[in-house]
Amino acid sequence: MSSTVKTYYPYINGQFWQSEGQPMKEVRNPFNGELIGQAYLATAADIELALASAEHAQKAWGKTLAKEREAVLLKAADIVERRRLEIVKVLVEEGGNVFGKAMFECDYIISTFRIAAGQARDIRGETLPTEIPNRLSMTLRQPVGVVVGIGPFNAPLLLNGKKLAPALAAGNSFILKPSPYTPLAALLFAEILEEAGLPAGVLSVIPTTDDAMGDTLFSDHRVKLITFTGSARVGRFLAELAGRYQKRIVLELGGKSPLVILADADLDYAVRSAAFGIFFNQGQVCMANSRIIVEAPIYEAFCEAFAEKVKQVPFGDPALEHMAVGPLIDANQVSFIQNHINDAVSKGASLVTGGQAIGNVLEPSVLVDVEPGMAVYNEESFGPLAAIYKANDFDHAVDIANDTSYGLSSGIVTNDLQKAFDFALRVEAGSVHINDNAFDDDPNAPFGGFKDSGYGKENGRYSIEDMTELKWVTVQLGERPLPF
C-alpha cells in the first residue's frame, strides 16, 4: 500500500529527536510483510532527556488553568477527526487492523479526548466533618507529576490514548513507551498534540529496546505513576518492579472472558453476539469472550448454528472495507493458537471449523466440548479462536465462568432477569454485560479487572483518581484548643 518508506524518530521535548547510537527497527505490515517504516529507537541517554524534559515541563503544565488544558484536548479530538482516514491507514498497515476496527478506534479516541477535556474542569475535592471546633476540613486533588504509559499493540490508539488523555487533563506530563510492534501509531499522538498546542516536554513518545530502558522508568524518582496494558506475565514482573521502587501502578492485563448463554436465550441473537465478541480485531482483544458457556438444553443447537455463522465470517486483507478478521501480529502468535487447537483436540475437544492459516491470517476457528486440562481452558489465546463449554444448568455455568485465573469482563444472554442479576453479583469480573457479549468498553465507564486481569480502573474520572494526589487541608478559625 505504501509508495515510500518513511523514517521515524522518538519524540522528546517537543521535537522528533535524532541522536547518536539510536538503533533502527523495520516496521512491516503483518498481512503482506511490506516494509512501511523505519523507526529509530530511543537510547538510554534519550530516555534520560525525556525524563528531564517531562519533569521540567510538568511544573508549568500542572499550573495551567483547566480551560487551557481543556482547549488542547478538544483541539486534539478535532485533529483526529480531521485526519481519521490517514490514521486508519496507519492502523491497518502497521497493526493489521481491519478497516472497521480502525474506524472504531478513531471514534473512541475522539470521545476519549473530549471526555478528558471535560474532566479537566471537574477535578475536585470535598469538605469533611471534623472533630475539632472552628475548623474547616477539606480535600483537594493535584497532579502526581510524571506519568509513564506502557502500551500494547492490539489497539495502540485507543489503549495508549485512554492513558494519555486523562493524565494531561489532570496536569501531568506523560512519557509513552509503545509496543515495539506499533511505534508509528504511538508517534501520531506526538504530531496531533503538538498541533493542538501542547507545550514541549509535556509529552514524550519513546519507542525503545528493553536493554536501553532497563528498569529506569520504575527506578527513577521523577516517575510517580506507571500505567500498563499487556499480558499477565509481564504485568506480574512490572508489579514486582513497582513494589521494589514503591511506585504507583495501574495494570490492565489479559482476560479469558466468559459469555454465558442460557437455555431461554434467543438462539440467533446469541450466536451473532458471541461471534462478534470473539472475532472482533481477530480476537486480539483482552475482553474478547473466548469462553462461550452454553446451557445443556441448547448446547448442540448453539454449536451447530455458531459453526455455520463462523464459516461466513470474512477473513483476509485488512485493507478491504468488508473484512472482519485480518492477520495476527506475527507468525509466533499463529503457532501459539494452533498449538492450543492441537492440544485440545488431542484431549477430546472437536475443531468444528477453522484452524488453517495463510501467512499470519488464521481462519476463524471453533472448538467444542472444551474441558479442564486443556491448555485453551484457561490460557489466553489472544486470537480468532472460540472455545465452547457445556454447562449442566445456571449454577454450573457460573462455576465454569469463575473457574479461571482471569477476571476482566463477562456477558450473559438470557431473558430471565433474576438469573441475569444473580450472575452479575456472582461472577468474578470487572465488567458484566447483560444480554450482550463480553467485548465492551466505554470511555465514560470504569474499565479494569479482578484476579490476574490486573488492578486499578481506567477511563474518565476513574483515571483521574489514580493520576492525582489526594491532599487533606485544614483551616483553623481562631485558636485551636490545646491540652498544654
Secondary structure, 3 states (H helix, E strand, C coil): CCCCCEEECCEECCEECCCCCCCEEEEECCCCCCEEEEEECECHHHHHHHHHHHHHHHHHHCCCCHHHHHHHHHHHHHHHHHCHHHHHHHHHHHHCCCHHHHHHHHHHHHHHHHHHHHHHCCCCCCEECCCCCCEEEEEEEEECCEEEEECCCCCHHHHHHHHHHHHHHCCCEEEEECCCCCHHHHHHHHHHHHHCCCCCCCEEECCECHHHHCCHHHHCCCEEEEEEECCHHHHHHHHHHHHHHCCEEEEECCCCCEEEECCCCCHHHHHHHHHHHHHHHHHCCCCCCCEEEEEHHHHHHHHHHHHHHHHCCCECCCCCCCCCECCCCCHHHHHHHHHHHHHHHHCCCEEEECCCEECCEECCEEEECCCCCCHHHHCCCCCCEEEEEEECCHHHHHHHHHCCCEECCCEEECCCHHHHHHHHHHCCCCCCEECCCCCCCCCCCCECCEECCEECCECHHHHHHHCEEEEEEEEECCCCCCCC
